[in-house]
């Protein structure tokens, strides 16, 4: 049931006019305090789509010590 809700939510969110939904585990780089963001679902502005994959990706998760 949980997976069905996630899939339906994703389909609804993809209809946003200026945003895309990217799914999959991705992380940001560590900041000065050693904190970072991680998520499986990301809302991305279409204007920033090219730079999103450079800044937030799976490689950052590995560099932060996460297991994929």
PDB file of N, CA, C and O in Angstrom:
ATOM      1  N   UNK A   1       0.816  -1.189   0.000  1.00  0.00           N
ATOM      2  CA  UNK A   1       0.000   0.000   0.000  1.00  0.00           C
ATOM      3  C   UNK A   1       0.868   1.264   0.000  1.00  0.00           C
ATOM      4  O   UNK A   1       0.560   2.256  -0.661  1.00  0.00           O
ATOM      5  N   UNK A   2       1.967   1.191   0.768  1.00  0.00           N
ATOM      6  CA  UNK A   2       2.865   2.338   0.849  1.00  0.00           C
ATOM      7  C   UNK A   2       3.463   2.668  -0.519  1.00  0.00           C
ATOM      8  O   UNK A   2       3.581   3.836  -0.887  1.00  0.00           O
ATOM      9  N   UNK A   3       3.837   1.633  -1.265  1.00  0.00           N
ATOM     10  CA  UNK A   3       4.421   1.852  -2.596  1.00  0.00           C
ATOM     11  C   UNK A   3       3.409   2.457  -3.554  1.00  0.00           C
ATOM     12  O   UNK A   3       3.758   3.298  -4.383  1.00  0.00           O
ATOM     13  N   UNK A   4       2.161   2.034  -3.445  1.00  0.00           N
ATOM     14  CA  UNK A   4       1.107   2.566  -4.318  1.00  0.00           C
ATOM     15  C   UNK A   4       0.914   4.053  -4.051  1.00  0.00           C
ATOM     16  O   UNK A   4       0.769   4.842  -4.985  1.00  0.00           O
ATOM     17  N   UNK A   5       0.913   4.436  -2.775  1.00  0.00           N
ATOM     18  CA  UNK A   5       0.749   5.851  -2.426  1.00  0.00           C
ATOM     19  C   UNK A   5       1.920   6.669  -2.957  1.00  0.00           C
ATOM     20  O   UNK A   5       1.721   7.772  -3.466  1.00  0.00           O
ATOM     21  N   UNK A   6       3.121   6.150  -2.845  1.00  0.00           N
ATOM     22  CA  UNK A   6       4.297   6.860  -3.350  1.00  0.00           C
ATOM     23  C   UNK A   6       4.226   7.026  -4.862  1.00  0.00           C
ATOM     24  O   UNK A   6       4.525   8.100  -5.384  1.00  0.00           O
ATOM     25  N   UNK A   7       3.836   5.978  -5.563  1.00  0.00           N
ATOM     26  CA  UNK A   7       3.734   6.043  -7.023  1.00  0.00           C
ATOM     27  C   UNK A   7       2.660   7.043  -7.445  1.00  0.00           C
ATOM     28  O   UNK A   7       2.881   7.839  -8.358  1.00  0.00           O
ATOM     29  N   UNK A   8       1.509   7.011  -6.793  1.00  0.00           N
ATOM     30  CA  UNK A   8       0.446   7.953  -7.138  1.00  0.00           C
ATOM     31  C   UNK A   8       0.845   9.391  -6.817  1.00  0.00           C
ATOM     32  O   UNK A   8       0.537  10.307  -7.580  1.00  0.00           O
ATOM     33  N   UNK A   9       1.520   9.591  -5.704  1.00  0.00           N
ATOM     34  CA  UNK A   9       1.990  10.935  -5.349  1.00  0.00           C
ATOM     35  C   UNK A   9       2.984  11.443  -6.387  1.00  0.00           C
ATOM     36  O   UNK A   9       2.949  12.612  -6.772  1.00  0.00           O
ATOM     37  N   UNK A  10       3.863  10.566  -6.831  1.00  0.00           N
ATOM     38  CA  UNK A  10       4.847  10.945  -7.843  1.00  0.00           C
ATOM     39  C   UNK A  10       4.160  11.342  -9.140  1.00  0.00           C
ATOM     40  O   UNK A  10       4.539  12.333  -9.765  1.00  0.00           O
ATOM     41  N   UNK A  11       3.166  10.587  -9.544  1.00  0.00           N
ATOM     42  CA  UNK A  11       2.446  10.919 -10.772  1.00  0.00           C
ATOM     43  C   UNK A  11       1.743  12.255 -10.656  1.00  0.00           C
ATOM     44  O   UNK A  11       1.718  13.030 -11.612  1.00  0.00           O
ATOM     45  N   UNK A  12       1.175  12.531  -9.504  1.00  0.00           N
ATOM     46  CA  UNK A  12       0.510  13.819  -9.315  1.00  0.00           C
ATOM     47  C   UNK A  12       1.516  14.963  -9.323  1.00  0.00           C
ATOM     48  O   UNK A  12       1.253  16.024  -9.890  1.00  0.00           O
ATOM     49  N   UNK A  13       2.652  14.748  -8.702  1.00  0.00           N
ATOM     50  CA  UNK A  13       3.658  15.807  -8.631  1.00  0.00           C
ATOM     51  C   UNK A  13       4.326  16.077  -9.974  1.00  0.00           C
ATOM     52  O   UNK A  13       4.810  17.185 -10.206  1.00  0.00           O
ATOM     53  N   UNK A  14       4.363  15.094 -10.858  1.00  0.00           N
ATOM     54  CA  UNK A  14       4.985  15.313 -12.162  1.00  0.00           C
ATOM     55  C   UNK A  14       4.180  16.258 -13.029  1.00  0.00           C
ATOM     56  O   UNK A  14       4.680  16.751 -14.040  1.00  0.00           O
ATOM     57  N   UNK A  15       2.953  16.514 -12.652  1.00  0.00           N
ATOM     58  CA  UNK A  15       2.111  17.424 -13.409  1.00  0.00           C
ATOM     59  C   UNK A  15       2.343  18.880 -13.048  1.00  0.00           C
ATOM     60  O   UNK A  15       1.699  19.764 -13.613  1.00  0.00           O
ATOM     61  N   UNK A  16       3.252  19.146 -12.115  1.00  0.00           N
ATOM     62  CA  UNK A  16       3.588  20.532 -11.780  1.00  0.00           C
ATOM     63  C   UNK A  16       4.150  21.209 -13.024  1.00  0.00           C
ATOM     64  O   UNK A  16       4.927  20.610 -13.767  1.00  0.00           O
ATOM     65  N   UNK A  17       3.760  22.444 -13.245  1.00  0.00           N
ATOM     66  CA  UNK A  17       4.120  23.101 -14.497  1.00  0.00           C
ATOM     67  C   UNK A  17       5.602  23.429 -14.624  1.00  0.00           C
ATOM     68  O   UNK A  17       6.155  23.358 -15.722  1.00  0.00           O
ATOM     69  N   UNK A  18       6.248  23.783 -13.534  1.00  0.00           N
ATOM     70  CA  UNK A  18       7.628  24.239 -13.647  1.00  0.00           C
ATOM     71  C   UNK A  18       8.605  23.340 -12.888  1.00  0.00           C
ATOM     72  O   UNK A  18       9.757  23.724 -12.690  1.00  0.00           O
ATOM     73  N   UNK A  19       8.173  22.165 -12.464  1.00  0.00           N
ATOM     74  CA  UNK A  19       9.017  21.284 -11.677  1.00  0.00           C
ATOM     75  C   UNK A  19       8.990  19.855 -12.207  1.00  0.00           C
ATOM     76  O   UNK A  19       8.031  19.429 -12.852  1.00  0.00           O
ATOM     77  N   UNK A  20      10.056  19.133 -11.921  1.00  0.00           N
ATOM     78  CA  UNK A  20      10.143  17.710 -12.228  1.00  0.00           C
ATOM     79  C   UNK A  20      10.357  16.949 -10.931  1.00  0.00           C
ATOM     80  O   UNK A  20      10.859  17.503  -9.953  1.00  0.00           O
ATOM     81  N   UNK A  21       9.979  15.685 -10.924  1.00  0.00           N
ATOM     82  CA  UNK A  21      10.233  14.826  -9.779  1.00  0.00           C
ATOM     83  C   UNK A  21      11.329  13.855 -10.175  1.00  0.00           C
ATOM     84  O   UNK A  21      11.200  13.131 -11.162  1.00  0.00           O
ATOM     85  N   UNK A  22      12.404  13.840  -9.407  1.00  0.00           N
ATOM     86  CA  UNK A  22      13.482  12.878  -9.626  1.00  0.00           C
ATOM     87  C   UNK A  22      13.452  11.904  -8.464  1.00  0.00           C
ATOM     88  O   UNK A  22      13.420  12.307  -7.301  1.00  0.00           O
ATOM     89  N   UNK A  23      13.461  10.619  -8.789  1.00  0.00           N
ATOM     90  CA  UNK A  23      13.426   9.586  -7.763  1.00  0.00           C
ATOM     91  C   UNK A  23      14.756   8.847  -7.731  1.00  0.00           C
ATOM     92  O   UNK A  23      15.446   8.732  -8.745  1.00  0.00           O
ATOM     93  N   UNK A  24      15.098   8.353  -6.562  1.00  0.00           N
ATOM     94  CA  UNK A  24      16.341   7.626  -6.381  1.00  0.00           C
ATOM     95  C   UNK A  24      17.165   8.281  -5.288  1.00  0.00           C
ATOM     96  O   UNK A  24      17.086   9.495  -5.096  1.00  0.00           O
ATOM     97  N   UNK A  25      17.943   7.505  -4.580  1.00  0.00           N
ATOM     98  CA  UNK A  25      18.738   8.023  -3.474  1.00  0.00           C
ATOM     99  C   UNK A  25      19.804   8.968  -4.001  1.00  0.00           C
ATOM    100  O   UNK A  25      20.613   8.598  -4.851  1.00  0.00           O
ATOM    101  N   UNK A  26      19.798  10.194  -3.487  1.00  0.00           N
ATOM    102  CA  UNK A  26      20.764  11.216  -3.861  1.00  0.00           C
ATOM    103  C   UNK A  26      21.103  12.030  -2.624  1.00  0.00           C
ATOM    104  O   UNK A  26      20.287  12.162  -1.711  1.00  0.00           O
ATOM    105  N   UNK A  27      22.300  12.570  -2.603  1.00  0.00           N
ATOM    106  CA  UNK A  27      22.769  13.357  -1.462  1.00  0.00           C
ATOM    107  C   UNK A  27      23.457  14.622  -1.945  1.00  0.00           C
ATOM    108  O   UNK A  27      23.922  14.709  -3.082  1.00  0.00           O
ATOM    109  N   UNK A  28      23.508  15.599  -1.052  1.00  0.00           N
ATOM    110  CA  UNK A  28      24.299  16.797  -1.295  1.00  0.00           C
ATOM    111  C   UNK A  28      25.685  16.582  -0.690  1.00  0.00           C
ATOM    112  O   UNK A  28      25.906  15.613   0.036  1.00  0.00           O
ATOM    113  N   UNK A  29      26.601  17.473  -0.987  1.00  0.00           N
ATOM    114  CA  UNK A  29      27.937  17.413  -0.394  1.00  0.00           C
ATOM    115  C   UNK A  29      27.877  17.841   1.071  1.00  0.00           C
ATOM    116  O   UNK A  29      26.952  18.540   1.485  1.00  0.00           O
ATOM    117  N   UNK A  30      28.868  17.417   1.844  1.00  0.00           N
ATOM    118  CA  UNK A  30      28.970  17.842   3.235  1.00  0.00           C
ATOM    119  C   UNK A  30      29.227  19.346   3.289  1.00  0.00           C
ATOM    120  O   UNK A  30      29.984  19.886   2.483  1.00  0.00           O
ATOM    121  N   UNK A  31      28.588  20.015   4.250  1.00  0.00           N
ATOM    122  CA  UNK A  31      28.892  21.431   4.433  1.00  0.00           C
ATOM    123  C   UNK A  31      29.953  21.583   5.520  1.00  0.00           C
ATOM    124  O   UNK A  31      30.522  20.585   5.963  1.00  0.00           O
ATOM    125  N   UNK A  32      30.224  22.781   5.946  1.00  0.00           N
ATOM    126  CA  UNK A  32      31.281  23.043   6.931  1.00  0.00           C
ATOM    127  C   UNK A  32      31.014  22.372   8.272  1.00  0.00           C
ATOM    128  O   UNK A  32      31.953  22.032   8.992  1.00  0.00           O
ATOM    129  N   UNK A  33      29.744  22.179   8.613  1.00  0.00           N
ATOM    130  CA  UNK A  33      29.380  21.561   9.892  1.00  0.00           C
ATOM    131  C   UNK A  33      29.303  20.041   9.805  1.00  0.00           C
ATOM    132  O   UNK A  33      29.038  19.384  10.811  1.00  0.00           O
ATOM    133  N   UNK A  34      29.528  19.477   8.637  1.00  0.00           N
ATOM    134  CA  UNK A  34      29.442  18.035   8.456  1.00  0.00           C
ATOM    135  C   UNK A  34      28.029  17.538   8.210  1.00  0.00           C
ATOM    136  O   UNK A  34      27.769  16.339   8.315  1.00  0.00           O
ATOM    137  N   UNK A  35      27.113  18.438   7.884  1.00  0.00           N
ATOM    138  CA  UNK A  35      25.717  18.069   7.621  1.00  0.00           C
ATOM    139  C   UNK A  35      25.490  17.979   6.108  1.00  0.00           C
ATOM    140  O   UNK A  35      26.182  18.625   5.321  1.00  0.00           O
ATOM    141  N   UNK A  36      24.521  17.177   5.729  1.00  0.00           N
ATOM    142  CA  UNK A  36      24.135  17.065   4.322  1.00  0.00           C
ATOM    143  C   UNK A  36      22.688  16.620   4.231  1.00  0.00           C
ATOM    144  O   UNK A  36      22.104  16.162   5.213  1.00  0.00           O
ATOM    145  N   UNK A  37      22.110  16.759   3.036  1.00  0.00           N
ATOM    146  CA  UNK A  37      20.737  16.351   2.801  1.00  0.00           C
ATOM    147  C   UNK A  37      20.730  15.073   1.990  1.00  0.00           C
ATOM    148  O   UNK A  37      21.562  14.879   1.105  1.00  0.00           O
ATOM    149  N   UNK A  38      19.770  14.189   2.304  1.00  0.00           N
ATOM    150  CA  UNK A  38      19.615  12.963   1.534  1.00  0.00           C
ATOM    151  C   UNK A  38      18.127  12.681   1.404  1.00  0.00           C
ATOM    152  O   UNK A  38      17.352  12.910   2.332  1.00  0.00           O
ATOM    153  N   UNK A  39      17.744  12.182   0.242  1.00  0.00           N
ATOM    154  CA  UNK A  39      16.347  11.878  -0.009  1.00  0.00           C
ATOM    155  C   UNK A  39      16.237  10.897  -1.166  1.00  0.00           C
ATOM    156  O   UNK A  39      17.182  10.698  -1.929  1.00  0.00           O
ATOM    157  N   UNK A  40      15.064  10.290  -1.276  1.00  0.00           N
ATOM    158  CA  UNK A  40      14.762   9.406  -2.390  1.00  0.00           C
ATOM    159  C   UNK A  40      13.899  10.095  -3.437  1.00  0.00           C
ATOM    160  O   UNK A  40      13.814   9.634  -4.575  1.00  0.00           O
ATOM    161  N   UNK A  41      13.253  11.205  -3.056  1.00  0.00           N
ATOM    162  CA  UNK A  41      12.393  11.953  -3.975  1.00  0.00           C
ATOM    163  C   UNK A  41      12.816  13.420  -3.919  1.00  0.00           C
ATOM    164  O   UNK A  41      12.875  14.020  -2.846  1.00  0.00           O
ATOM    165  N   UNK A  42      13.108  13.986  -5.088  1.00  0.00           N
ATOM    166  CA  UNK A  42      13.538  15.373  -5.183  1.00  0.00           C
ATOM    167  C   UNK A  42      12.641  16.118  -6.160  1.00  0.00           C
ATOM    168  O   UNK A  42      12.356  15.611  -7.245  1.00  0.00           O
ATOM    169  N   UNK A  43      12.192  17.316  -5.791  1.00  0.00           N
ATOM    170  CA  UNK A  43      11.468  18.205  -6.691  1.00  0.00           C
ATOM    171  C   UNK A  43      12.483  19.179  -7.270  1.00  0.00           C
ATOM    172  O   UNK A  43      13.169  19.880  -6.526  1.00  0.00           O
ATOM    173  N   UNK A  44      12.580  19.226  -8.592  1.00  0.00           N
ATOM    174  CA  UNK A  44      13.608  20.021  -9.255  1.00  0.00           C
ATOM    175  C   UNK A  44      12.944  21.033 -10.170  1.00  0.00           C
ATOM    176  O   UNK A  44      12.078  20.688 -10.974  1.00  0.00           O
ATOM    177  N   UNK A  45      13.355  22.277 -10.041  1.00  0.00           N
ATOM    178  CA  UNK A  45      12.903  23.322 -10.934  1.00  0.00           C
ATOM    179  C   UNK A  45      13.505  23.054 -12.310  1.00  0.00           C
ATOM    180  O   UNK A  45      14.695  22.759 -12.418  1.00  0.00           O
ATOM    181  N   UNK A  46      12.702  23.154 -13.351  1.00  0.00           N
ATOM    182  CA  UNK A  46      13.179  22.860 -14.706  1.00  0.00           C
ATOM    183  C   UNK A  46      14.306  23.789 -15.147  1.00  0.00           C
ATOM    184  O   UNK A  46      15.128  23.410 -15.981  1.00  0.00           O
ATOM    185  N   UNK A  47      14.352  24.994 -14.597  1.00  0.00           N
ATOM    186  CA  UNK A  47      15.422  25.934 -14.948  1.00  0.00           C
ATOM    187  C   UNK A  47      16.771  25.478 -14.400  1.00  0.00           C
ATOM    188  O   UNK A  47      17.810  25.835 -14.954  1.00  0.00           O
ATOM    189  N   UNK A  48      16.772  24.697 -13.324  1.00  0.00           N
ATOM    190  CA  UNK A  48      18.010  24.245 -12.675  1.00  0.00           C
ATOM    191  C   UNK A  48      18.320  22.780 -12.952  1.00  0.00           C
ATOM    192  O   UNK A  48      19.139  22.179 -12.256  1.00  0.00           O
ATOM    193  N   UNK A  49      17.694  22.214 -13.932  1.00  0.00           N
ATOM    194  CA  UNK A  49      17.821  20.781 -14.192  1.00  0.00           C
ATOM    195  C   UNK A  49      19.246  20.378 -14.560  1.00  0.00           C
ATOM    196  O   UNK A  49      19.708  19.319 -14.136  1.00  0.00           O
ATOM    197  N   UNK A  50      19.949  21.197 -15.337  1.00  0.00           N
ATOM    198  CA  UNK A  50      21.303  20.848 -15.767  1.00  0.00           C
ATOM    199  C   UNK A  50      22.272  20.793 -14.586  1.00  0.00           C
ATOM    200  O   UNK A  50      23.110  19.894 -14.513  1.00  0.00           O
ATOM    201  N   UNK A  51      22.164  21.728 -13.685  1.00  0.00           N
ATOM    202  CA  UNK A  51      23.097  21.784 -12.556  1.00  0.00           C
ATOM    203  C   UNK A  51      22.689  20.861 -11.411  1.00  0.00           C
ATOM    204  O   UNK A  51      23.502  20.596 -10.525  1.00  0.00           O
ATOM    205  N   UNK A  52      21.463  20.369 -11.403  1.00  0.00           N
ATOM    206  CA  UNK A  52      21.000  19.522 -10.301  1.00  0.00           C
ATOM    207  C   UNK A  52      21.823  18.244 -10.178  1.00  0.00           C
ATOM    208  O   UNK A  52      22.261  17.893  -9.082  1.00  0.00           O
ATOM    209  N   UNK A  53      22.034  17.552 -11.284  1.00  0.00           N
ATOM    210  CA  UNK A  53      22.767  16.285 -11.240  1.00  0.00           C
ATOM    211  C   UNK A  53      24.230  16.477 -10.862  1.00  0.00           C
ATOM    212  O   UNK A  53      24.857  15.551 -10.346  1.00  0.00           O
ATOM    213  N   UNK A  54      24.775  17.637 -11.105  1.00  0.00           N
ATOM    214  CA  UNK A  54      26.158  17.915 -10.696  1.00  0.00           C
ATOM    215  C   UNK A  54      26.249  18.127  -9.191  1.00  0.00           C
ATOM    216  O   UNK A  54      27.218  17.697  -8.565  1.00  0.00           O
ATOM    217  N   UNK A  55      25.245  18.788  -8.598  1.00  0.00           N
ATOM    218  CA  UNK A  55      25.278  19.129  -7.185  1.00  0.00           C
ATOM    219  C   UNK A  55      24.724  18.026  -6.285  1.00  0.00           C
ATOM    220  O   UNK A  55      25.222  17.816  -5.179  1.00  0.00           O
ATOM    221  N   UNK A  56      23.703  17.329  -6.755  1.00  0.00           N
ATOM    222  CA  UNK A  56      23.015  16.326  -5.927  1.00  0.00           C
ATOM    223  C   UNK A  56      23.005  15.010  -6.705  1.00  0.00           C
ATOM    224  O   UNK A  56      22.317  14.884  -7.718  1.00  0.00           O
ATOM    225  N   UNK A  57      23.784  14.018  -6.215  1.00  0.00           N
ATOM    226  CA  UNK A  57      23.887  12.752  -6.934  1.00  0.00           C
ATOM    227  C   UNK A  57      24.259  11.604  -5.998  1.00  0.00           C
ATOM    228  O   UNK A  57      24.483  11.819  -4.807  1.00  0.00           O
ATOM    229  N   UNK A  58      24.325  10.393  -6.533  1.00  0.00           N
ATOM    230  CA  UNK A  58      24.643   9.196  -5.754  1.00  0.00           C
ATOM    231  C   UNK A  58      26.098   9.175  -5.308  1.00  0.00           C
ATOM    232  O   UNK A  58      26.408   8.645  -4.241  1.00  0.00           O
ATOM    233  N   UNK A  59      26.981   9.735  -6.098  1.00  0.00           N
ATOM    234  CA  UNK A  59      28.402   9.764  -5.741  1.00  0.00           C
ATOM    235  C   UNK A  59      28.625  10.534  -4.436  1.00  0.00           C
ATOM    236  O   UNK A  59      29.476  10.160  -3.629  1.00  0.00           O
ATOM    237  N   UNK A  60      27.864  11.600  -4.234  1.00  0.00           N
ATOM    238  CA  UNK A  60      27.975  12.358  -2.987  1.00  0.00           C
ATOM    239  C   UNK A  60      27.616  11.493  -1.783  1.00  0.00           C
ATOM    240  O   UNK A  60      28.219  11.640  -0.720  1.00  0.00           O
ATOM    241  N   UNK A  61      26.647  10.598  -1.931  1.00  0.00           N
ATOM    242  CA  UNK A  61      26.263   9.713  -0.839  1.00  0.00           C
ATOM    243  C   UNK A  61      27.438   8.817  -0.449  1.00  0.00           C
ATOM    244  O   UNK A  61      27.702   8.616   0.736  1.00  0.00           O
ATOM    245  N   UNK A  62      28.130   8.290  -1.431  1.00  0.00           N
ATOM    246  CA  UNK A  62      29.288   7.443  -1.163  1.00  0.00           C
ATOM    247  C   UNK A  62      30.415   8.247  -0.510  1.00  0.00           C
ATOM    248  O   UNK A  62      31.082   7.762   0.404  1.00  0.00           O
ATOM    249  N   UNK A  63      30.622   9.468  -0.982  1.00  0.00           N
ATOM    250  CA  UNK A  63      31.666  10.313  -0.415  1.00  0.00           C
ATOM    251  C   UNK A  63      31.337  10.707   1.030  1.00  0.00           C
ATOM    252  O   UNK A  63      32.243  10.932   1.833  1.00  0.00           O
ATOM    253  N   UNK A  64      30.043  10.791   1.361  1.00  0.00           N
ATOM    254  CA  UNK A  64      29.616  11.133   2.715  1.00  0.00           C
ATOM    255  C   UNK A  64      29.631   9.921   3.652  1.00  0.00           C
ATOM    256  O   UNK A  64      29.334  10.054   4.839  1.00  0.00           O
ATOM    257  N   UNK A  65      29.975   8.747   3.126  1.00  0.00           N
ATOM    258  CA  UNK A  65      30.045   7.554   3.958  1.00  0.00           C
ATOM    259  C   UNK A  65      28.781   6.721   3.982  1.00  0.00           C
ATOM    260  O   UNK A  65      28.656   5.819   4.810  1.00  0.00           O
ATOM    261  N   UNK A  66      27.835   7.004   3.089  1.00  0.00           N
ATOM    262  CA  UNK A  66      26.592   6.240   3.012  1.00  0.00           C
ATOM    263  C   UNK A  66      26.797   4.976   2.211  1.00  0.00           C
ATOM    264  O   UNK A  66      27.616   4.944   1.293  1.00  0.00           O
ATOM    265  N   UNK A  67      26.065   3.943   2.547  1.00  0.00           N
ATOM    266  CA  UNK A  67      26.076   2.721   1.739  1.00  0.00           C
ATOM    267  C   UNK A  67      24.902   2.787   0.778  1.00  0.00           C
ATOM    268  O   UNK A  67      23.791   3.151   1.162  1.00  0.00           O
ATOM    269  N   UNK A  68      25.157   2.433  -0.470  1.00  0.00           N
ATOM    270  CA  UNK A  68      24.096   2.485  -1.476  1.00  0.00           C
ATOM    271  C   UNK A  68      23.566   1.101  -1.740  1.00  0.00           C
ATOM    272  O   UNK A  68      22.664   0.931  -2.559  1.00  0.00           O
TER     273      UNK A  68
END
